[in-house]
Amino acid sequence: MFRLYYSETKNEQHWILCGRMAEPWVEEVRSLWRQARAKAPHARAAIDLNDVTVIDAAGKELLQEMQSAGAKFVVTGVENRYIVENLDQGGGTDLFEDYGTVRSDITR
């Protein structure tokens, strides 16, 4: 099972991903991601992964695509944080967004 919440403003895109970031859901998310980025390619993108339970190889590949486009990630949990920190083998805390900032205007 997978669920996605999305909100946008003129300058920001906020994504909350929940559940299994695995096929077949990854292709759906990729399609939505590309549509949103084409619509506002310079908007700040924040991806909340706190409620993701599984990230498979396809999910990692999509996260790499998002990272390459400048997305920042909100992550808790050892396994998901490790995956995100090692997307490009460079690690670094600049991949992460402040939790309070991202969730402030999104309601579930």
N, C-alpha and C positions, 0 to 999 in steps of 0.2 A: 504494500500500500504506500502511496505517496501523496503528499499534499503540498501545494505551493500557494503562498500569499504574496501579492505584489502590490506596491503602491508607488506612485511617482509624483514628483513635483517638476517644476521647470528645469531644475538643476540636479535632481537626485532621483535615483531608482533604488528602492528597497525591496529585497527579496527575502522571504522566510521559507526555507525548505524543510519539510518534515517527512520522516519515514525513510524508506529505502531509496537511496540515490543509485539506482541500478537500472539495467534494461528491464522493461521497455520505456521506463519513465525518463531516462536520460535524454533520449531523442526528442521527447516532448519539451523538456526544459530547454534543450539546446535551441529548438525552433523558436520558442518564446523569447529566449535570451537574444538571439540574433535579430528578431523583429524589434524588440525594445531598444537594442543598441543602434539599429539602423535608424530608428525614429529619433533618438537623442544620443548620438555617438560621444558627445563630450560630457554627458551627465555623470555625476559621481554615482558609482554603483556599490552598494553594500549588500553582502550575501550572508544571511544568518543561517548557520548550520547547526545550531544548538539542538534541534530536535531531529537531526538526521541520525538514523540508527545503523545504516550500512552504506559504505561507499565502495562500489566495485571498480574495476579497471576503467569502464566507460565513464563512470562518475568522476574519477580522478582526471581523466582526459578532458572532460567538460570544465572541471575546476581550473585546470591549466589554461584553457581557452579564456575563461573568465578573468583569471589573474593577468594574462597577457593583455587583456583589454583594460586593465587598471582597476578591477574590482578589489574591494577590501572584504575580508571575511570576519564574521563574528563566530567564534568557536569556543565551546567548553568541552571538556572530556578529553582524556589523554589520547585516545586513538584518532579521533577526528582532527585534533590539534596537530598531532604528529604528521598525519597525511597532508594537511595544508602547509605546514612548515617545510615539508620536503617536496613540494610540487615541482620546483625547479632545482632541487638539490642545493639551493642557496639559503633556504630558511629565511629567518628574519622576521622581526615583529612588525615591520611596516606593512605586512599583509593583513594585519588585524585592525579592526575598527573598534572604537569604544562601544561597549554593549549598550549603555544608556542612550547614546546618541541615536543609534539605529532604531531602537524599539520605541522611542518617544512618541512617534506619530503613527504607529501601526497598531491597529486593533485587530484582534482575532475574532 
